[in-house]
Every structure is written in C-alpha cells, then in structure tokens.
Amino acid sequence: MLKKRLCIIGSGVAGLHLAYALRNDFNITVIERKSPDQIRRGRIMSTQVHFGPTRNRETRFNMPKWGEQPLIKSIHITIGNQKLFVGKLQEPALSVDQRLYYSHSIKDLIEKGVSFRLEKVDKESVEVLIDEFDLVIDCTGKNGSLLPFSTEEDLSLFKTPQRKCIVGYFTGIKADTPLGVGVTVLPGLGEMFEIPAVTEHGPATIMFVMAIPNSDLDVFKGIKSAKEFTLKMRSTAQQFFPEIYNRIDGKNFALCDENSFLQTALTPIIRKPYLMVKNKLVVGCGDSVFLNDPITGQGCNLSSYCAEQLYETLMEYKNSNWDVETGESYWNRTKQYVKEVTEWTNAMTKPLPEHVVQLLLQGAQDQVKANEIAEWFANPTKAYEAFISTTTIH
Ligand SMILES: Cc1cc2nc3c(=O)[nH]c(=O)nc-3n(C[C@H](O)[C@H](O)[C@H](O)COP(=O)(O)OP(=O)(O)OC[C@H]3O[C@@H](n4cnc5c(N)ncnc54)[C@H](O)[C@@H]3O)c2cc1C
C-alpha cells in the first residue's frame, strides 16, 4: 500500500517533532521559507527551555542529541529583590538556540530522506498543496495560520499583547548556582527570565525581559543596534535586577553575535486546530493554532506535546479516510492540556493571586513545596491546579 503523502508547512518545534515522528509511516514533505543556513545565520526567534517531557519525546522520535551540555536542573524564584527559593526539577531541561536546533534538525531530516522545499507558502499556494497532498499540516508559528481555523473565544482573552518581549543571548554573566532558570517577578513592572542556553558559540545566558507595556520596565523602545541593546540591558539589570547585575563581568558582557537580540510582542490566540477545506481535512500544530504569551515558557513544550498527540491520532486513523472525525479526535486529545497551559499562562500575565503568593512564600520555608513549584514548568497541569483551584480567572 502506498504511504499517504503529508505536507508540513514550517520547520519549527512543531513541524520538526512531527516530521521525525511521522517519517517512518508516511511520505513527508517539509516546506520552509528559510534555508537552514539562513536560519542559522539569522536573528534569534525566541527563547526556549525543553523540559523533561519534551526531551523524552525528542528521544522517542529519534531527534538529534546535543552531546554533553550543561543541563538545567532547577528554577530560581525571586519576587522583587527577595530571593525566595531554588526548586529542583525532577528531570533536567535543556535550552538550545533555535537557530542551531532548527537548522541542524532540517539538515538531519534531509539526510534521512525527508523531502524539503524552500518556499514561502501563502494563502493561494496552500490551496494547491491541499490538492497535492493527503494532509496539509500548518506549523507556521506565531505569525498566524495560513488557514481560517476558528478562534476559541473562551481561551482567547486578549486583544493586545500583555508583555513586551525583550531578549538577548549574552556572554559575560557568571551563572547562578545550581544551574537553573531564574524567574524574577517585579509586581506591576514585569519579569526577567535568565536562562542558561547552548549556542553555536558555546554556553550563553539568555536575558529575557518581559515588560508590562508602558510600565517603568518598558525601556527598550526605539533600540535598534546591538550596541545600544547591550548598554540598555546592562543599565536595566543595574536598575531593576541587581542580583543579576552583580554577576555581570563588565569587560566580557556582550551579545553572542550581532543577531542574538530581539524585541517582539504577541497577542495570544487559541484556535480550533482542524478544518475541512474542499472536503479535505487540514490541521494546525504549534503556535499557528495554540499561541500563548511566552511568560510561562510553555510554547515549545506545548508544540511538542500537540505534535505527539497529532502523531498518535494519525497513527490511530492511519488506514482510514482523514476527515472531520480525525480532526475532532486530535482536538479532543489536546483540548484539556491546551486549556490548562493557556489559563495558567493568562493568569500569570495578571497580578499573582494571593493564594499563589502564599504558595510561593511556603516554598521559601519548605524544600518539598519549592520543588513542587519548580515542577509547574515541566508539568503545567500542576500549575493550573495551583492557580485555578481556588479562583476563576477571567
Ligand atoms: C520572545 C519569545 C520567547 C519565548 N520563550 C519561550 C520559552 O522560554 N520556552 C518555550 O517553550 N517557548 C518560548 N517561546 C515560544 C516558542 O518559541 C514557540 O512556542 C515555538 O517556537 C513554536 O514552535 P512552532 O513550530 O509552532 O513555530 P516556530 O518556531 O515559529 O516555527 C515556525 C516555522 O515556520 C516557518 N514559516 C512561517 N511562515 C511560513 C510560510 N508562510 N511558509 C513556509 N514556512 C513558514 C518559519 O520560518 C519557522 O521556521 C517564546 C516565544 C517568543 C516570541
């Protein structure tokens, strides 16, 4: 029997996880608007921490390994200038610069026989692809889906971005110990995430400022050059994040490369991830359908989770016609988890509820509690239960 032909548009986390998962059972074509070298030499797109469950899926799908790298084993929580605790993760996490991860994985897939087309798909050309393939999967990421998937209004609360995202990959910062992700919450202003990452140039520290728009932390407006960006990050650390500033080595503090900084802002939106077009099923996976604010660091992990669920669905229906029932089955598998991640994430963009502040304060007294809170990031169902259990967030 001929293998069904699938087209994956976009080779980010969602597209790559799917391509690796599906390649043995289906005939896969990946279409991507940038060549591996353009991705590798281009601007950073994101930050990323692949927690235990995502790393386990990477192993399950035989995705590339990253050798002996410094693993993220803990989450450091600070509120204001008060360090509360260091919670231990049950399984270590890893952050690899997406420019390296994506470009390396695409090349590896091509070597493994997956077809790759360099093309920017638009709303017209996607129609041609729907005719050509048995299934088109939209993995085009945060810039919006190519297909008119309907919005899930209950999960799409915002009309504007809730944070300005300001990211730089730096050298010249002494790592905090034990090695972990640092989360600093400045009530009314925003947050700073400090993430140890693996880059083409070796280990780096990501400084990720999430500024509430128009707050006193929203100070990067109009900054375009790498030099200005570096100076502003340094003065921002000095003013708002003194503990991090004290670990900066003045002489060596620099961006990893001219393209390792980014300013962006996104409006979260959740869409139903399937649709019938011309009597054929089309589906979405990753940010193209499940786009959340980066504040909880779940985007890559949710994309990977949904890729696995889509893989399981397509395997279950491997020998049937793919129709609305297949799409509904995929959505039923993912809906609850998408809801949990989204509602936790939306709640994090607002002032922390009092009962969550109390939990964090308990974490400062009790290592077991601290470890449970660290685990929220690897297992967002736990975070959802903690946030939503006694309050309803609207
Ligand atoms: C500032 C910032 C910080 C973040 N921090 C974190 C974090 O710490 N942890 C975390 O888990 N997540 C984080 N995220 C979210 C995470 O980056 C995304 O959720 C994840 O990359 C989504 O993967 P994806 O495959 O859906 O999309 P992407 O990674 O965006 O990949 C989409 C791919 O599709 C290609 N493409 C787009 N349009 C077309 C087209 N028309 N034709 C062909 N190809 C196309 C793009 O070139 C790209 O390669 C962050 C996001 C941002 C913006």
PDBQT file of the ligand as one rigid body, heavy atoms in Angstrom, charges set to zero:
ROOT
HETATM    1  C1  LIG A 401      10.339  36.136  22.802  1.00  0.00    +0.000 C 
HETATM    2  C2  LIG A 401       9.848  34.734  22.927  1.00  0.00    +0.000 A 
HETATM    3  C3  LIG A 401      10.301  33.933  23.964  1.00  0.00    +0.000 A 
HETATM    4  C4  LIG A 401       9.848  32.625  24.082  1.00  0.00    +0.000 A 
HETATM    5  N1  LIG A 401      10.315  31.866  25.117  1.00  0.00    +0.000 NA
HETATM    6  C5  LIG A 401       9.931  30.579  25.221  1.00  0.00    +0.000 A 
HETATM    7  C6  LIG A 401      10.452  29.739  26.239  1.00  0.00    +0.000 A 
HETATM    8  O1  LIG A 401      11.263  30.158  27.061  1.00  0.00    +0.000 OA
HETATM    9  N2  LIG A 401      10.044  28.463  26.282  1.00  0.00    +0.000 N 
HETATM   10  C7  LIG A 401       9.162  27.947  25.389  1.00  0.00    +0.000 A 
HETATM   11  O2  LIG A 401       8.820  26.758  25.447  1.00  0.00    +0.000 OA
HETATM   12  N3  LIG A 401       8.646  28.712  24.408  1.00  0.00    +0.000 NA
HETATM   13  C8  LIG A 401       9.012  30.007  24.307  1.00  0.00    +0.000 A 
HETATM   14  N4  LIG A 401       8.516  30.776  23.303  1.00  0.00    +0.000 N 
HETATM   15  C9  LIG A 401       7.554  30.199  22.376  1.00  0.00    +0.000 C 
HETATM   16  C10 LIG A 401       8.212  29.275  21.372  1.00  0.00    +0.000 C 
HETATM   17  O3  LIG A 401       9.263  29.927  20.701  1.00  0.00    +0.000 OA
HETATM   18  C11 LIG A 401       7.177  28.841  20.364  1.00  0.00    +0.000 C 
HETATM   19  O4  LIG A 401       6.029  28.371  21.024  1.00  0.00    +0.000 OA
HETATM   20  C12 LIG A 401       7.698  27.729  19.464  1.00  0.00    +0.000 C 
HETATM   21  O5  LIG A 401       8.843  28.143  18.750  1.00  0.00    +0.000 OA
HETATM   22  C13 LIG A 401       6.576  27.368  18.495  1.00  0.00    +0.000 C 
HETATM   23  O6  LIG A 401       7.034  26.462  17.557  1.00  0.00    +0.000 OA
HETATM   24  P1  LIG A 401       6.330  26.397  16.136  1.00  0.00    +0.000 P 
HETATM   25  O7  LIG A 401       6.970  25.261  15.447  1.00  0.00    +0.000 OA
HETATM   26  O8  LIG A 401       4.857  26.398  16.290  1.00  0.00    +0.000 OA
HETATM   27  O9  LIG A 401       6.665  27.785  15.443  1.00  0.00    +0.000 OA
HETATM   28  P2  LIG A 401       8.081  28.448  15.081  1.00  0.00    +0.000 P 
HETATM   29  O10 LIG A 401       9.145  28.004  15.986  1.00  0.00    +0.000 OA
HETATM   30  O11 LIG A 401       7.790  29.908  14.965  1.00  0.00    +0.000 OA
HETATM   31  O12 LIG A 401       8.399  27.870  13.632  1.00  0.00    +0.000 OA
HETATM   32  C14 LIG A 401       7.613  28.205  12.525  1.00  0.00    +0.000 C 
HETATM   33  C15 LIG A 401       8.406  27.910  11.261  1.00  0.00    +0.000 C 
HETATM   34  O13 LIG A 401       7.557  28.115  10.133  1.00  0.00    +0.000 OA
HETATM   35  C16 LIG A 401       8.249  28.867   9.136  1.00  0.00    +0.000 C 
HETATM   36  N5  LIG A 401       7.226  29.594   8.384  1.00  0.00    +0.000 N 
HETATM   37  C17 LIG A 401       6.425  30.590   8.847  1.00  0.00    +0.000 A 
HETATM   38  N6  LIG A 401       5.594  31.008   7.882  1.00  0.00    +0.000 NA
HETATM   39  C18 LIG A 401       5.868  30.252   6.786  1.00  0.00    +0.000 A 
HETATM   40  C19 LIG A 401       5.315  30.220   5.472  1.00  0.00    +0.000 A 
HETATM   41  N7  LIG A 401       4.311  31.042   5.116  1.00  0.00    +0.000 N 
HETATM   42  N8  LIG A 401       5.822  29.331   4.571  1.00  0.00    +0.000 NA
HETATM   43  C20 LIG A 401       6.830  28.487   4.949  1.00  0.00    +0.000 A 
HETATM   44  N9  LIG A 401       7.388  28.489   6.179  1.00  0.00    +0.000 NA
HETATM   45  C21 LIG A 401       6.905  29.355   7.099  1.00  0.00    +0.000 A 
HETATM   46  C22 LIG A 401       9.160  29.767   9.940  1.00  0.00    +0.000 C 
HETATM   47  O14 LIG A 401      10.259  30.219   9.149  1.00  0.00    +0.000 OA
HETATM   48  C23 LIG A 401       9.594  28.845  11.070  1.00  0.00    +0.000 C 
HETATM   49  O15 LIG A 401      10.735  28.097  10.755  1.00  0.00    +0.000 OA
HETATM   50  C24 LIG A 401       8.923  32.103  23.158  1.00  0.00    +0.000 A 
HETATM   51  C25 LIG A 401       8.470  32.905  22.117  1.00  0.00    +0.000 A 
HETATM   52  C26 LIG A 401       8.920  34.212  21.990  1.00  0.00    +0.000 A 
HETATM   53  C27 LIG A 401       8.417  35.065  20.862  1.00  0.00    +0.000 C 
ENDROOT
TORSDOF 0
